Amino acid sequence: MKTRYLPKIAGVILVFTVLCGIGFGGSASGQDRRNRRWDGYPNWGGSYDLRQTALNAGYNEGSKEGRSDRGRGRHSDYASFSAFQKATRDYSSRLGDRELYRRYFQIAFSRGYETETTGQIRDDRNDRNDRDRQSERDRDRNRNDNRQSRGRNWDRYGSYGGSYQLRQTALNAGYNEGIKQGRNDRKRGRHSNYEDFSAYRNATTDYSSKLGDRELYRRYYREGFENGYEDGWNGY
């Protein structure tokens, strides 16, 4: 009697084992997709959950918009997306500071978007991403040590292509506006999100078509603005 049931029992065990393997494998794969590694991204403080949630939500949204634009053969400015402007998807007050959440969201959005798009601004995505990460690490060091401000030393800023004049003009214009706004906010005892400033959103001060690519100009301008703002807010 017992011998007759052994094949059936063995078969049930085999099926159960296979199903469990699929379940665990699928679960692990899903977890990898949800929990990307954010080591190359800046850390401006806040809780672990705030940073992880914001980066994940921003990257997902940026990737979605990037795939959409790639299908249409275009490259948009980040500020044209309402999700980037609001930067509050998946945010809840229990996570902590809303403006800090927005900063994480927006940088991840830009990375996710660029990962999915090709060509117009970026010739080599991997090299550009490496430069971005280094730029962010430099920026973090500068924020943590006021003595190491990059100021107007343009050699210490990112280089994403374009002419010398385009890069210098954009960085200078962005830094000038950023330090002005940073000093104003320092006097008021507050730290704003860059996106709150129309000059940062537009990022075209002093731009002219003879300089070259407008979107590339805007990218340099914003990097200059961010560093200028932090210098102004820190008392430079």
C-alpha positions in Angstrom: 0.0 0.0 0.0 2.7 2.5 1.0 4.9 1.5 -2.0 2.0 2.3 -4.4 1.8 6.0 -3.1 5.5 6.7 -3.2 5.6 7.9 -6.9 2.6 10.2 -6.3 4.2 11.7 -3.2 7.5 12.2 -5.0 5.7 13.9 -7.9 3.9 16.3 -5.5 7.2 17.2 -3.8 8.9 17.8 -7.1 6.1 20.2 -8.3 6.1 22.0 -5.0 9.9 22.4 -5.2 9.7 23.9 -8.7 6.9 26.3 -7.8 8.8 27.5 -4.7 11.9 28.0 -6.8 10.0 30.1 -9.3 8.3 32.1 -6.5 11.5 32.9 -4.8 13.3 33.7 -8.0 10.5 36.0 -9.1 10.4 37.7 -5.8 14.1 38.3 -5.7 14.1 39.7 -9.3 11.2 42.0 -8.4 13.0 43.2 -5.3 16.1 44.0 -7.4 13.9 46.1 -9.7 12.4 48.0 -6.9 15.5 48.5 -4.8 18.1 49.9 -7.1 21.6 50.9 -5.8 21.7 54.6 -5.1 25.4 54.7 -4.1 26.2 57.0 -7.0 23.6 59.6 -6.0 24.2 62.5 -3.5 23.2 62.2 0.1 21.9 65.5 1.4 20.6 64.1 4.6 17.1 63.0 5.7 16.0 59.6 6.6 16.9 56.4 4.7 13.3 55.9 3.7 12.9 59.4 2.5 16.0 59.2 0.2 15.2 55.7 -1.1 11.5 56.5 -1.8 12.3 59.7 -3.5 15.1 58.4 -5.7 13.1 55.3 -6.6 10.0 57.3 -7.5 11.9 59.9 -9.4 13.9 57.4 -11.4 10.8 55.4 -12.3 9.0 58.5 -13.5 12.0 59.8 -15.4 12.5 56.4 -17.1 8.9 56.3 -18.2 9.0 59.8 -19.7 12.4 59.0 -21.3 11.0 55.9 -23.0 8.0 57.9 -24.2 10.2 60.6 -25.7 12.6 58.1 -27.2 9.7 56.6 -29.1 8.8 60.0 -30.5 12.4 60.8 -31.4 12.7 63.8 -29.1 14.5 65.1 -26.0 12.6 67.3 -23.7 13.6 69.6 -20.9 13.0 68.0 -17.5 11.0 71.1 -16.3 8.4 70.5 -19.0 7.1 67.5 -17.1 4.6 68.1 -14.3 6.0 65.2 -12.4 9.4 66.8 -12.3 8.0 70.2 -11.3 5.9 68.8 -8.5 8.4 66.0 -7.5 6.1 64.7 -4.8 5.0 61.3 -6.2 4.9 58.7 -3.4 5.7 61.4 -0.8 4.0 61.3 2.6 4.7 63.6 5.6 5.9 60.6 7.7 9.0 60.5 5.5 10.1 64.0 6.6 11.1 67.2 4.8 9.1 67.7 1.6 11.7 70.0 -0.1 14.5 67.5 0.6 12.3 64.8 -0.9 11.8 66.9 -4.1 15.6 67.4 -4.5 16.2 63.7 -4.4 13.2 63.0 -6.7 14.4 65.5 -9.3 17.9 64.3 -9.6 16.8 60.7 -9.9 14.2 61.8 -12.5 16.9 63.4 -14.6 19.1 60.3 -14.4 16.2 58.0 -15.3 15.2 60.2 -18.2 18.7 60.3 -19.6 19.1 56.6 -19.2 16.3 56.0 -21.7 17.0 58.7 -24.2 19.8 58.9 -26.7 21.8 61.3 -28.8 20.8 65.0 -28.6 22.8 66.0 -25.6 24.7 62.8 -24.8 27.2 61.1 -27.0 28.4 58.5 -24.5 25.9 57.8 -21.7 28.3 55.8 -19.5 31.0 58.4 -19.6 28.5 61.2 -18.9 27.0 59.4 -16.0 30.4 58.8 -14.5 31.1 62.5 -14.8 27.7 63.3 -13.3 28.5 61.1 -10.3 31.9 62.7 -9.8 30.3 66.1 -10.1 27.7 65.2 -7.4 30.4 63.8 -5.1 32.4 67.0 -5.5 29.3 69.0 -4.8 28.6 67.0 -1.6 32.2 67.6 -0.4 31.8 71.3 -1.0 28.5 71.4 0.9 30.1 69.5 3.8 33.2 71.7 3.9 32.6 75.4 3.2 36.3 75.9 2.8 36.2 73.9 -0.4 33.8 76.0 -2.5 34.3 75.6 -6.2 33.3 79.2 -6.7 34.1 80.5 -10.2 36.8 77.9 -10.9 35.1 76.4 -13.9 37.7 73.6 -14.2 36.0 72.0 -11.2 32.6 71.8 -12.9 31.2 69.1 -15.2 32.2 69.0 -18.9 29.4 67.6 -21.1 30.6 68.9 -24.5 29.8 72.0 -26.5 32.0 75.0 -27.2 34.3 76.6 -24.6 32.3 79.8 -24.9 28.9 78.1 -24.3 30.2 76.4 -21.2 31.8 79.5 -19.7 28.9 81.7 -20.5 26.3 79.3 -19.0 28.3 78.5 -15.9 29.0 82.2 -15.2 25.4 83.3 -15.8 24.0 80.4 -13.7 26.5 81.0 -10.8 25.8 84.7 -10.7 22.1 84.2 -10.4 22.4 81.3 -8.0 24.7 83.2 -5.6 22.4 86.2 -5.6 19.4 84.0 -4.7 21.4 82.1 -2.1 22.4 85.2 -0.3 18.8 86.5 -0.3 17.6 83.2 1.2 20.4 83.3 3.8 19.2 86.7 5.0 15.6 85.3 5.3 16.8 82.2 7.1 15.5 79.7 4.6 16.8 77.2 2.0 14.7 77.0 -1.1 14.4 74.3 -3.7 16.2 75.4 -6.9 13.1 74.7 -9.0 11.3 77.5 -7.1 13.3 80.0 -9.1 12.1 80.9 -12.6 15.7 81.7 -13.6 16.7 78.1 -12.8 13.7 76.6 -14.6 14.3 78.7 -17.7 18.1 78.5 -17.5 18.6 80.7 -20.6 20.0 84.0 -19.1 22.7 85.3 -21.5 22.0 82.5 -24.0 22.1 83.2 -27.7 21.9 80.7 -30.6 25.4 81.5 -31.8 26.7 79.7 -28.6 25.2 76.3 -29.8 22.9 73.8 -28.3 20.3 75.4 -26.0 19.5 72.4 -23.9 23.2 71.8 -23.2 23.5 75.5 -22.2 20.7 75.0 -19.8 22.4 72.1 -18.2 25.6 74.0 -17.6 23.6 77.0 -16.3 21.8 74.9 -13.7 25.0 73.4 -12.4 26.4 76.9 -12.0 23.2 78.1 -10.4 23.2 75.2 -7.9 26.7 75.8 -6.8 26.3 79.6 -6.7 23.2 79.2 -4.6 24.9 77.0 -2.1 27.9 79.4 -1.9 25.6 82.3 -1.4 23.5 80.4 1.2 26.8 79.4 3.0 27.9 83.0 3.3 30.3 83.5 0.3 
